[in-house]
Amino acid sequence: MLKLSPAEKGLKGTIEVPGDKSISHRSVMFASVAEGRTTVENFLPGADCLSTIACFQKLGVTIERHGNRVVVEGKGWNGLEEPKTVLDTGNSGTTTRLMLGILAGRPFHSVIIGDDSIARRPMNRVTKPLRDMGAHIDGRENGNFTPLSVRGGALRPIDYRMTVASAQVKSAVLLAGLQAEGITRIHELQPTRDHTERMIRAFGGSVETDGKTVAVRGGQALNGTDIFVPGDISSAAFFMAAACIVPGSEIILPNVGLNPTRAGIIEVLEKMGASLEVIDRSDTKQGEQKGTVKVRFSALKGVEISGALIPRLIDEIPIIALLATQAEGTTVIKDAQELKVKETNRIDTVVEELKKLGAKIEATEDGMVIEGPNRLLCGAVDSRGDHRIGMMLSVASLICRDAVYLENAEAINVSYPGFFGDLKSVL
């Protein structure tokens, strides 16, 4: 159990957060099925992304990692080999679901397993469209839960209407579509993060987007390239929040990814009245936006967050809930059912853990209602094995009346191994 003490003064300094988790996963996946060498700079060496590397190494891909630099010797789609053992995705839902899209079109057998958290997360949202394309996938409860057995092969294109707003589902179908005979179309409920579409183009492929419809043609050859991974805005969000709620704070976050399908946290902070500025905007080679974010202590107000905004900040909702405890008035979060199938049921977990610290917060069927501002107290809390819950509670400790004791703090290593060191640097 980790003891966390309140901040004695404002947080000051500059933090370069680690590389984006979503882009790091996809860079290795696309590099592995492309022809030729790919070099990835600023790769996130968190546990989830290392699971992706390990899986592709078992598929016969040569991958070398030197700190935050990863070199992949791509072998093309046909160069992937049948694994001699199971593919363990650890705690990574992204690895699990996107791997299914890749394996669906490969003419061999493979088995995917994960940890206890992955074993509870539904997979039929991915396995159903992949089966419709011709893949043979089996597992617990008719392929809804891991372990999953995949026997891939020739795929047919699909015209698929999404039933949930999920970038992971979209990406899995796109990866399968790249291997199918013909054009695969996906119709989204709401636009979700588009890192996969940008990655296809970065590796020389073509993908078309028309409103909420994404289309990809099968049989395209992908070629190795150089990738720079911008800082993860989901990781940066915790320091943005810390600066907003600890009096006297000013934090600068350079090279943060500002992809419009991911940057909903910026919009929410502005709506809440945060003192926030984005400068030095630029694009990376693969078409991802980045910039420097400056945040200062702010008087916040309650807001409503719902609809099309939710997919653009789904991973930031735990830290937004904490912000809402310090905002004047009521904050309502709606349309966030996807939080129930993350590493934990994040709706219930956020509410239960913040209540332990005295927050006025209640769960709803698709979100939560938070009354603020109210002074947080002290006590023992638990990440429940969820990295984003762990970081949110660590930031909460900065404004508590006394020490907070965090159980399962090691879960934070999934996406941010150096989190506590970076936090200490601005205290």
Stockholm file with secondary structure:
# STOCKHOLM 1.0

chainA/1-427         MLKLSPAEKGLKGTIEVPGDKSISHRSVMFASVAEGRTTVENFLPGADCLSTIACFQKLGVTIERHGNRVVVEGKGWNGLEEPKTVLDTGNSGTTTRLMLGILAGRPFHSVIIGDDSIARRPMNRVTKPLRDMGAHIDGRENGNFTPLSVRGGALRPIDYRMTVASAQVKSAVLLAGLQAEGITRIHELQPTRDHTERMIRAFGGSVETDGKTVAVRGGQALNGTDIFVPGDISSAAFFMAAACIVPGSEIILPNVGLNPTRAGIIEVLEKMGASLEVIDRSDTKQGEQKGTVKVRFSALKGVEISGALIPRLIDEIPIIALLATQAEGTTVIKDAQELKVKETNRIDTVVEELKKLGAKIEATEDGMVIEGPNRLLCGAVDSRGDHRIGMMLSVASLICRDAVYLENAEAINVSYPGFFGDLKSVL
#=GR chainA/1-427 SS CEEECCCSSCCEEECCCCBCHHHHHHHHHHHHHSEEEEEEESCCCSHHHHHHHHHHHHTTCEEEEETTEEEEEEECGGGCCCCSSCEECTTCHHHHHHHHHHHTTSSSEEEEECCTTGGGSCCHHHHHHHHHTTCEEEEHHHHTEEEEEEECCCCCCCEEECSSCCHHHHHHHHHHHTTSSSEEEEECSSCCCCHHHHHHHHTTCCEEEETTEEEEETTCCCBCCEEECCBCHHHHHHHHHHHHHSTTCEEEEEEEECCTTTTHHHHHHHHTTCEEEEEEEEECTTSCEEEEEEEECCCCBCCEECGGGGGGSGGGHHHHHHHHHTSBEEEEECSCGGGGGSSSCHHHHHHHHHHHTTCEEEEETTEEEEEECCCCCCEEEECTTCHHHHHHHHHHHTTSSSCEEEETGGGGGGTCTTHHHHHHHHC
#=GC SS_cons         CEEECCCSSCCEEECCCCBCHHHHHHHHHHHHHSEEEEEEESCCCSHHHHHHHHHHHHTTCEEEEETTEEEEEEECGGGCCCCSSCEECTTCHHHHHHHHHHHTTSSSEEEEECCTTGGGSCCHHHHHHHHHTTCEEEEHHHHTEEEEEEECCCCCCCEEECSSCCHHHHHHHHHHHTTSSSEEEEECSSCCCCHHHHHHHHTTCCEEEETTEEEEETTCCCBCCEEECCBCHHHHHHHHHHHHHSTTCEEEEEEEECCTTTTHHHHHHHHTTCEEEEEEEEECTTSCEEEEEEEECCCCBCCEECGGGGGGSGGGHHHHHHHHHTSBEEEEECSCGGGGGSSSCHHHHHHHHHHHTTCEEEEETTEEEEEECCCCCCEEEECTTCHHHHHHHHHHHTTSSSCEEEETGGGGGGTCTTHHHHHHHHC
//
